[in-house]
């Protein structure tokens, strides 16, 4: 394991949240329209956060705004803009009034929470993601924040592999499609 378990969980959830915006051309924003709230509910079922969930449109708007801020961290990493990423991370932490503390609950052993359980959902998500980004920055590993290598996909991913080799997102079959295309290209070249 490269990072603490709670760091990995926060980073994976942050990538999943960014990808709800419909980063592939054919995708739609999972949090848009009249069904937007159920999109957030599906996200929270897959990536639960301890504490209060208001379940209202104000909360949905706040999480959608946060999603854009998190995407900016990936964009900063892509552009090799460490100072830009640091500024966003510091803003996320201060905006959430982050006060880290150790806790354990449910099936989780000791881990960090960064805000109180009654803090707004967007603050809790943002602060936990920011703490994950902090670990990447401190380890000089911000390059693990990537965009999918598939030509028709701009989804984000977090590469937690030991050799830092992950190239494709988990939102679709990008890796499989790339492998099939490469296979077909090799076969076509061999046939000529």
N, C-alpha and C positions, 0 to 999 in steps of 0.2 A: 504494500500500500504506500503510495507516494505522499498522501495527505491524510489528515485525520478524517474519520468517517463523516463527521458532521460537515466538514469543509466540502468533501466530495458530493454529499447530498445537496448542499446549498448550491453548488456550481451546476450540477445536473438539472436541478429545478429551475435555476436562472435561465439556462439554455432552453429548456422546455417552454418557459414563459415567453421568452423572446420569439420562439418559433410559433407561438399561437397567433402571431400577427399575419401569418400567411406569407412566408418569405419565398415560397416558390410561386412562379407566375400563375399557375392554375389554382392555387390555394386561396382561401378566404380567411379573413380575420375571425378567429373563433370567438372573440369577445365583442363582435359588432352586431348591430341590429337588435331586434326584439329578443333574440335568443342569446345575446351576449352574456347574460348572467348565468345561464346554464353552462356556457363554455367555461366560465370561471369556476363554476361548481365542479365540472369535470376535471379541470386542472387541480383543484384542491383535493379531490378524491385521489388523484394519482400522486400528488405531492402535498401531503397534509402539513399544516402549520398549527402549532399549539396556540391556543388563545381564542379570542372572540372573533367571530365572523359576522359582520353586520348584515350581509345579504341584501344590501340596497344598491341603488344605481350610483350613489356617491362613491361607494367602495369600488365598484366596477370601474368608474372613471379614474380613480386614483391608481388602481392596478394597471390600467391601460397606459397611463402617463409613466408609471414606473417602468413598464415594459420597454418603452422608448429609451429611457435613461440607461437601462441595462444593455440594450442593443448598442448604445454609444460606446460602452466599454469594449465590446467586441470590435467595433469599428476602429477604436483607438489602438487596440492590439494589432489589427490588420495593418494599420498605418504606422506601426512601430512608434506610436505616440505615448510613451510612458508617462510624461507629465500630464497629458490629457486624461489618461486613465486614472491616475492618482487623484486629479482634481474631482472627477466624477465620484470616485469611491469615497473621498473625504466628504463630499457633498451629501452622498447617500447616508453616511454615518451620522453626520451632524443633523441632517434633516429628520432623521428618525430618533434623535436624542439617545443614541446608542450608549448603553451602560452594560457592558458584557458581564455575565455571571455564569458560574457553573451550576448545572442542574442535572438531575436524572429523573426519568419518568417512563412509564410504559415499558417497552422492551429496550429502551436506550439506556446505556450506561452513562457515565459522566460525559457531558458535552457542554458547549457554550450556547447560551441564549444571549441575544444582544439587546433585546428590548423586553419590556414587560408584556405578559400575555394579554393585557387589555389595551396595548398600543394598536393603532389602526393596522389592518392587515397589510397594506402597502408598505408601511414602515417596517413591519416585521420581515416581510419578504426582502425588501431592499437592504436592510441592515444585515441579514444573514448572507445574502449574495455578496454584499460589500466585504464581509469578513472572509468569504471564500476568495474574493479578488485580492484581498490583503495578503493572504497566504501565497498566492501566485506571484504577486509583485515582490514580496520579501524573498521568495525562492528564485527570483529572476526567471520565472517560468510563464510570463504573461502570454507567450507564444502558444500556450496550450489552448488559448481561446482562438477558435478558428471558424472560418466559413466553409461550408461544404465545397468540395472540389468538383462536384458535378457541374457541368457547364450550364445547366438549366435550373440550378438551385442556389439560393443564397441563404439557406438555413444556417444557423450557428451550431457549433458543437464545442464540447469541452473534451479535450484529449487527455484521458487519465491513464493511458497505456504506459507501461514502463519505458518503452523505447520511443515514446512520443511520435507514433506513426499513424494515428487515426486521421483519415482524410475525408470521410463521408459522414453525413448526418444520420440521425436515427429517425427522421421524419417520414421517410419513404424507403424506396429501394434503390437509392442512389448508388451505393456500392455495388449492388448486384447488376444494375443497368450498365455501369462503367465496365465491369468485368465481362459482361456479355458483349458489349461493343468492342472491347479490346480483343476478345476471342474471335469475333467475326472479322475484325480487321486483319488479324494474323492469318486466319484461314483464307481470306481473299488474297493476301499477299503471297501465301504459299501456293495458291492455285494459279497465280500468274507466273 
